[in-house]
């Protein structure tokens, strides 16, 4: 019986951790897209390093 309770407790903890990690993935994905858009907004600025990056 203790074994089953332990598995259920671990299962709940893992489920909670999984949910939090998925939320973090969503947040980081949105941040990445925001940063990519910022780079694209500066595509016409004429900064050589930006042009080099965008031409890769």
Residue pairs with C-beta under 8 A, 6 or more apart in sequence:
39 50
39 53
39 54
40 54
42 50
43 50
43 51
43 54
